[in-house]
Amino acid sequence: MAAWGPVLVAIVLFVLLTPGLLFQLSGHDRVVEFGGMKTSCAAVIAHAVIFFGILTLFLVAVGVHVYAG
């Protein structure tokens, strides 16, 4: 049986934390911009750090497991 939990969590977080899609930290005009669809290097780094932090929290601390088979 394959554990699909880590894959699903990573995909959902990647889509939700894409800079500029829902929100963007380190925006051009404000600290937080919503739905701007513009990114900067600082925003990409901030969202990458948040992504890996939340992914680590879900996979290691919570232990998300989804089995298919």
C-alpha positions in Angstrom: 0.0 0.0 0.0 1.2 3.5 -0.8 0.8 6.4 1.6 -0.7 9.2 -0.4 -1.1 11.6 2.5 2.2 13.5 2.1 1.6 13.9 -1.7 -1.9 15.3 -1.2 -0.9 17.6 1.6 2.1 18.9 -0.5 -0.1 19.5 -3.6 -2.8 21.4 -1.6 -0.3 23.5 0.2 1.6 24.3 -3.0 -1.6 25.5 -4.7 -2.9 27.5 -1.7 0.5 29.1 -0.9 1.4 30.1 -4.5 2.5 33.8 -4.1 -0.2 36.1 -5.6 -2.9 33.5 -6.0 -4.9 34.0 -2.7 -2.5 36.4 -0.9 1.1 37.6 -1.0 3.4 38.4 1.8 5.9 41.1 1.1 3.6 42.7 -1.5 4.6 45.6 -3.7 2.4 48.3 -2.0 1.4 46.7 1.3 2.8 44.0 3.6 -0.1 41.6 2.6 -1.8 41.8 -0.7 -4.8 39.7 -1.7 -5.3 38.4 -5.3 -2.6 40.6 -6.8 -1.1 37.9 -9.1 2.2 39.7 -9.0 5.3 38.3 -7.2 8.7 39.4 -6.0 11.7 37.5 -4.9 11.0 38.3 -1.2 7.4 37.0 -1.7 8.7 33.7 -3.2 11.1 33.2 -0.3 8.5 34.0 2.3 6.0 31.7 0.8 8.6 28.9 0.4 9.5 29.2 4.1 5.9 29.1 5.1 5.2 26.1 2.8 8.0 24.0 4.2 7.1 24.9 7.8 3.5 23.9 7.4 4.4 20.8 5.4 6.8 19.7 8.1 4.2 20.3 10.7 1.6 18.2 8.9 3.9 15.3 8.0 6.0 15.0 11.1 4.0 16.3 14.0 0.5 15.4 12.9 1.4 12.4 10.8 -1.1 12.6 8.0 -1.6 9.2 6.3 -3.9 8.4 3.4 -3.7 4.8 2.1 -4.9 3.7 -1.3 -5.3 0.2 -2.3 
